[in-house]
Amino acid sequence: MIPNNNWYKTNRLAGLRRFAIAITILNLLGHTILGFEQSWAQPLIAIFTAYTTELILEIIDAKLNQRPQQFAGGIQNIIDFLLPAHITALAVAMLLYANDQLLPIAFATSVAIGSKAIFRVPVGKGNRHFLNPSNFGITFTLLLFPWVGIAPPYQFTENLDGAADWILPGIIVISGTFLNAKFTQRLPLIAAWVGGFIIQALLRSFIFGTPIIAGLIPITSVAFVLFTFYMVTDPGTTPIKPKDQIIFGSAVAIGYGILMLSHIVFGFFFSLTAVCLLRGLVLSAPTLITKLASGRGQISIPITLGEV
């Protein structure tokens, strides 16, 4: 289900603004103090690509559907319209590591933004994208470019010592909890994902002999904290009802455990993409069945950016 109009008009925009500020500050600190391994050019090219792609797709969609452009009406509307693209761009640039290459970062960002236009399912009177944009862009790039990897987890605290190693994750946890409690309302999903992660680590240790420390140690990283509070909780591509959130978060944890048993790296990202794809199939099933039952046969993917 899509968020109700009251949530969409109030919490969504307020949440987007705070998420955008938080990820911008983290990137600035990362490139100046913390020890990010990427060059300054990579977040800049990601932002340029995201803004350009988002605006072009909106202009095309508005023209095809004969409606006003969402960013029309002044500088504030343009800023608010580009907030999701801004968050996606900085997430991609922060989490991918492509040495000194810019093309993979631009590619991942364009795939992330484009996925919102291509992969959509009918919901209610409209339709919604169902793939987590930044996660899908990262996943697709990792699969297509084997030499591209994930940014080393140590980069988030590389230049910190002593208490600072704990203060930074603590700030992220506190701010992430506040944002997700007040604006995205995804705390049940977070609890299910973290709880499921711990359970799958214990089961892998008990059944398959995986050292328990090895199974649980990812939970201590800043990368895990960022994934937990700022990626897996994306309100546009996760369920609203607490029960469904618990199922979603648990499914991501189960998928991660299966990938680890299969010796497949980048389990966080691949598992989240797989669960989003499965959810998309479930959401589109009623429409597909109706079309098939009516004998129409042909099934099309709606391309509408009106509710991105």
C-alpha positions in Angstrom: 0.0 0.0 0.0 1.1 3.6 -0.6 1.2 6.0 2.3 -2.0 8.0 3.0 -2.1 11.6 1.8 -1.6 13.0 5.3 1.6 11.0 5.9 2.8 11.8 2.4 2.4 15.6 2.8 3.8 15.9 6.3 6.2 13.1 7.4 7.6 12.2 4.0 8.9 15.6 3.1 10.1 16.4 6.6 11.8 13.0 6.7 13.4 13.5 3.3 14.8 16.9 4.4 16.4 15.5 7.5 17.8 12.4 5.7 19.3 14.7 3.1 20.9 16.9 5.7 22.2 13.9 7.6 23.8 12.1 4.6 25.3 15.4 3.3 26.9 16.0 6.7 28.2 12.5 6.8 29.7 12.7 3.4 31.4 16.1 4.2 32.8 14.7 7.4 33.8 11.5 5.6 35.9 13.3 3.0 37.5 15.7 5.4 37.9 14.0 8.7 36.7 10.4 8.9 38.8 8.9 6.1 36.6 8.1 3.1 38.6 6.4 0.4 36.7 7.8 -2.6 37.7 11.1 -4.3 35.7 14.2 -4.1 34.8 13.8 -7.8 32.8 10.7 -7.2 30.0 12.2 -5.0 30.0 15.3 -7.2 29.5 13.2 -10.4 26.8 11.1 -8.6 24.9 14.3 -7.6 25.1 15.7 -11.1 24.0 12.4 -12.7 21.1 12.0 -10.2 19.8 15.6 -10.6 20.0 15.4 -14.4 18.4 12.0 -14.7 15.6 12.9 -12.3 14.8 16.2 -14.0 14.8 14.7 -17.5 12.6 11.8 -16.6 10.1 14.2 -14.9 10.0 16.5 -17.9 9.3 13.5 -20.2 6.7 12.0 -18.0 4.9 15.4 -17.4 4.8 15.9 -21.2 3.5 12.4 -21.9 0.8 12.6 -19.3 0.0 16.3 -19.9 0.4 17.4 -16.4 2.5 20.1 -14.7 6.1 19.3 -13.8 6.5 18.6 -10.1 9.4 20.9 -9.7 7.6 23.9 -11.2 6.7 26.8 -8.9 10.0 28.1 -7.5 13.3 27.2 -6.1 11.8 25.5 -3.0 9.8 23.1 -5.1 13.0 22.2 -7.1 14.9 21.5 -3.9 12.2 19.4 -2.4 11.7 17.5 -5.7 15.5 16.7 -5.9 15.8 15.5 -2.3 15.3 11.8 -3.1 17.9 12.0 -5.9 20.3 13.8 -3.6 20.0 11.1 -1.0 20.4 8.3 -3.6 23.5 9.9 -5.2 25.4 10.4 -1.9 24.5 6.9 -0.8 25.8 5.3 -4.0 29.0 7.4 -4.0 29.6 6.7 -0.3 29.0 2.9 -0.4 30.6 1.9 -3.8 34.3 1.8 -4.3 35.5 2.0 -7.9 39.1 3.1 -7.5 39.6 6.3 -9.3 36.9 5.6 -11.9 33.8 7.9 -12.3 31.8 5.9 -14.9 30.7 3.1 -12.5 29.5 5.7 -10.0 27.5 7.6 -12.7 26.2 4.3 -14.0 25.0 3.1 -10.6 23.3 6.5 -9.9 21.5 6.6 -13.2 20.3 3.0 -12.7 19.1 3.9 -9.3 17.1 6.9 -10.4 15.8 5.1 -13.6 14.6 2.1 -11.7 11.9 4.3 -10.1 10.5 5.0 -13.5 10.7 1.5 -14.9 10.0 -0.9 -12.1 6.5 0.0 -10.8 3.4 -1.8 -9.6 -0.2 -0.7 -9.6 -1.4 0.2 -6.1 -4.8 1.7 -5.4 -5.5 4.4 -7.9 -1.8 4.9 -8.7 1.4 3.0 -8.9 4.6 2.9 -7.0 8.2 1.9 -7.5 9.1 -1.1 -5.4 12.9 -1.4 -5.7 15.1 0.5 -3.2 16.8 2.9 -5.7 20.3 3.3 -4.2 20.4 -0.4 -3.2 19.4 -1.5 -6.7 21.9 0.8 -8.4 24.6 -0.6 -6.2 23.5 -4.2 -6.7 23.3 -3.9 -10.5 26.7 -2.3 -10.7 28.3 -4.9 -8.5 27.0 -7.6 -10.8 27.9 -5.9 -14.0 31.4 -4.7 -13.0 33.1 -7.4 -11.0 36.1 -5.2 -10.3 33.9 -2.6 -8.5 33.4 -3.3 -4.8 31.9 -1.9 -1.6 33.7 0.8 0.2 35.8 -0.7 3.0 33.9 -0.5 6.3 36.8 0.9 8.2 36.7 4.2 6.2 33.9 5.5 8.4 36.1 5.6 11.5 39.6 5.3 9.9 40.9 8.6 11.4 39.1 8.3 14.7 40.6 7.1 18.0 39.4 6.2 21.5 35.9 7.3 22.4 35.3 8.8 19.0 35.0 5.3 17.6 31.9 4.8 19.7 30.5 8.4 19.5 30.0 8.4 15.7 28.0 5.1 15.6 26.1 6.3 18.7 25.1 9.6 16.9 24.0 7.6 13.8 21.9 5.2 15.9 20.3 8.0 17.9 19.5 10.2 14.9 18.4 7.2 12.8 16.1 6.0 15.6 14.6 9.4 15.9 14.1 9.8 12.1 12.6 6.3 11.7 10.4 6.6 14.8 9.0 10.1 14.0 9.0 10.2 10.2 9.3 6.9 8.4 7.7 4.9 11.2 9.8 1.8 10.4 11.0 0.8 13.9 9.3 -2.7 13.6 11.2 -3.3 10.4 14.5 -2.3 12.0 13.8 -4.6 15.0 12.9 -7.5 12.7 16.0 -7.0 10.6 18.4 -6.7 13.5 16.8 -9.5 15.4 16.7 -11.7 12.3 20.4 -11.0 11.7 21.3 -12.2 15.1 19.1 -15.3 14.8 20.6 -16.3 11.5 24.1 -15.8 12.9 23.3 -18.1 15.8 21.7 -20.7 13.6 24.7 -20.7 11.2 26.9 -21.2 14.2 24.8 -24.0 15.8 24.0 -25.9 12.6 27.0 -25.2 10.3 29.8 -24.5 12.8 30.3 -20.9 11.7 32.3 -19.1 14.4 29.7 -17.0 16.4 32.0 -14.0 16.5 32.4 -14.1 12.7 28.7 -14.3 12.3 27.9 -11.4 14.6 30.8 -9.1 13.9 29.2 -7.2 11.0 26.6 -5.8 13.4 29.4 -3.8 15.1 30.3 -1.9 11.9 29.2 1.6 11.0 28.3 0.2 7.6 25.8 -2.1 9.2 24.3 0.8 11.2 24.0 3.0 8.1 22.3 0.1 6.2 19.9 -0.5 9.1 18.8 3.0 9.7 19.2 4.7 6.3 18.7 2.1 3.6 16.6 -0.9 4.5 14.0 1.4 6.0 13.3 3.3 2.8 9.6 4.3 3.3 8.9 4.3 -0.5 9.8 0.6 -1.0 8.9 -1.0 2.3 5.5 -1.9 3.9 3.5 0.4 6.1 1.8 -2.1 8.4 4.0 -3.2 11.4 3.2 -6.9 10.7 4.3 -6.5 7.1 7.4 -4.6 8.2 8.4 -7.5 10.4 8.0 -9.9 7.6 10.0 -7.7 5.3 12.9 -7.2 7.7 13.0 -10.9 8.6 13.0 -11.8 5.0 16.1 -9.6 4.4 17.9 -11.3 7.3 16.9 -14.8 6.0 18.2 -13.9 2.5 21.4 -12.6 4.0 21.9 -15.9 5.9 21.3 -17.9 2.8 23.8 -15.8 0.8 26.4 -16.3 3.5 25.9 -20.1 3.4 26.3 -19.9 -0.3 29.6 -18.0 0.0 28.1 -15.0 -1.9 29.6 -11.6 -0.9 27.7 -8.3 -0.6 24.9 -10.1 1.1 23.2 -7.0 2.5 22.6 -5.4 -0.9 21.8 -8.6 -2.8 19.3 -9.8 -0.1 17.5 -6.4 0.0 17.2 -6.4 -3.8 15.8 -9.9 -3.8 13.2 -9.1 -1.1 12.1 -6.0 -2.9 11.7 -7.9 -6.2 9.7 -10.6 -4.4 7.5 -7.9 -2.8 7.0 -6.3 -6.2 5.8 -9.6 -7.6 3.4 -10.0 -4.7 2.0 -6.5 -5.1 1.6 -6.9 -8.9 0.0 -10.4 -8.6 -3.7 -9.3 -8.4 -3.3 -7.0 -11.4 -1.5 -9.7 -13.4 -4.1 -12.3 -12.5 -7.0 -10.0 -13.4 -5.4 -9.2 -16.8 -4.8 -12.9 -17.6 -8.3 -13.9 -16.4 -9.8 -11.2 -18.7 -8.0 -12.6 -21.6 -6.1 -9.4 -22.3 -2.9 -11.4 -22.3 -0.5 -8.5 -22.7 1.0 -7.1 -19.5 2.8 -3.7 -19.5 4.9 -1.9 -17.0 3.4 1.5 -16.2 6.0 4.3 -16.4 4.7 7.2 -14.3 6.9 9.4 -12.1 4.0 11.2 -10.5 4.5 9.6 -7.0 8.2 9.1 -6.9 
